[in-house]
Amino acid sequence: MQVILRTGASNRENLAQAGVYRYIFLYRVIYGRVSMADAKSDLDAIWQPDRVWFQLMVAVLIQHGLSHECDDCDWGTNEFKD
């Protein structure tokens, strides 16, 4: 993730538009065993999922036997807006 965070703004914007961040988040949590709190904090620094993407991420985590909930996670900034 640090490599992504060090890229220029135009690269970050391009990656966000391509929808890469949500998949990096999921990959890190599911396969990289990064804690949910760390992965969520990194995700918030670069991209804020809306309700649709939040629901997709939760569904994928559930399929892998994981939960999006954690003590240090503050889901809800954009995730629950109508």
HELIX and SHEET records of a PDB file:
HELIX    1   1 GLN A    2  LEU A    5  1                                   4    
HELIX    2   2 ALA A    9  ALA A   18  1                                  10    
HELIX    3   3 VAL A   20  ILE A   30  1                                  11    
HELIX    4   4 MET A   36  ILE A   46  1                                  11    
HELIX    5   5 ARG A   51  GLN A   63  1                                  13    
END                                                                             
